[in-house]
Amino acid sequence: MTPRVTISSEALTVVAQLKEKFGNLMFHQSGGCCDGSQPMCFEKGDFKVGQSDVCIGTIADCDFWMSKDQFEYWQYTQLHIHVAKGRGSSFSLEIPMGLRFMTQSRLFTEDELKTLEPLRFVVD
């Protein structure tokens, strides 16, 4: 299966540090409200997902969510999560470390589109 979201080794290291401090984590791809369109990391359950969200995959054993509306635009792209120095203005857990998660994307190939990992939705 082709993953819809991947993570760099540098970002994986940061996630491991955050897990040591906060426990289980989750990601939600921001739609641009506070700090552009960036992945935001929260303690699992601190960001309430609902019927308007879709889980596009898992990175570092963390569910990665985004709004269904945003997914409509990004459904043909693979997201790659990496980390960079610099302080963002979001509520994401890495911000106090002087870092910020960032999203790079690329279009899936025709072959990859046929083998994408399935989406998950919130079930009441």
N, C-alpha and C positions, 0 to 999 in steps of 0.2 A: 504494500500500500504506500502511496505517496503522501507524506505528511503535508498538511496545510500550513503548519507553523514549525519552525526550527529555532535553535538557539546556539549562539556562539560559545566557545569554551570559556571566554572571558565572562560572559553573562552568566554562564552556568556556575562559575566560581562565586559570583556575587549572590546568586540565588541560594547557594549552599550556606553562605554567611548569614543571609537573612533568615533562612530556615532555623539555624542554630539559635537565633535571637527570638524569632516570632513563632516558630512551629510551622504548620501547614500553610501554604500560600496559594494564591490564585492570581491570574492576570485578567485585565479587561483592557481592550484596545480603546483608548479614548477617542471620541469622535471630534475632538477639537475644541471643547468648551474652554478649558482653563489654559492649556499649554500645547495647543496644536493637536495633532493626531499622534499620540505616543502610547506605548504600552504602559499600563500602570499596574504595579504589584501591590497586593493587599494581603492581610491575614485572611485565610480562607473563611468566607462568610461575612467579612466586613463590607464588601461591596455586594449589595443585594441584586442578584440577577433575577429576571422574570421572563414573562412570555415574549417580551420584545428582544430577548438576547438569544444567541446561539453559541455553543461551545464548538470551536473549530478544531480543537486538538489539545494535546498535553505537551508541555515542555518541562523538563526537570521534575516530573511528577506533579505539575501544577496545571490545573485546567486553564485554558486560554479562551476567554469570552469576548464577544463584540456584539453590538446591536445588529439585529436582522437587517435594518435599513442600510447600515454601513457595509454589511457583508454583501449585499446586492452589488455594490460597486467593486468589492475586492474579491469576489468569488473565483475569479480566474487567476489570482495571484497567490504565490507562496510567500508567507511572511517569514522573515529571518530576524530574530530578536538579538540585538547586541547591546553593549553598554559603552558609554563614553564619559569622559570627565566633563564636569560642568553641572551646575545646579539648575534643575528645572523648577518650575513653579507649581508642580502638581502635588497631590497627596500620596504619591507612590513611596513605598518604604525605603527605596535606595537613595532618595534625595538627601537626607542628612549625611550620607557618606560622601557627598560631593560628586555623585555619579547620577546618570540617568539612563534608563533603558530607552532604546531607539528601535524603530522598525525599518528594515529595508525590505523591498519587495521585488519580485520578478514574476513575469507571466509563466504559467505552466505551459509545458509543451503539449501537443495534441495527445501523445501517448500518456503523459502524466494525468491529464484530465479524465482518462478512462479508469484510473486506479487510485483516485483520491480517497483518503480516510473519510469515513462517514461523519456527519455532523451529529451533535447531540443537542437536545432542547430541554428546557425546564419542564418537568412533569408535575402537575398539581397532585 
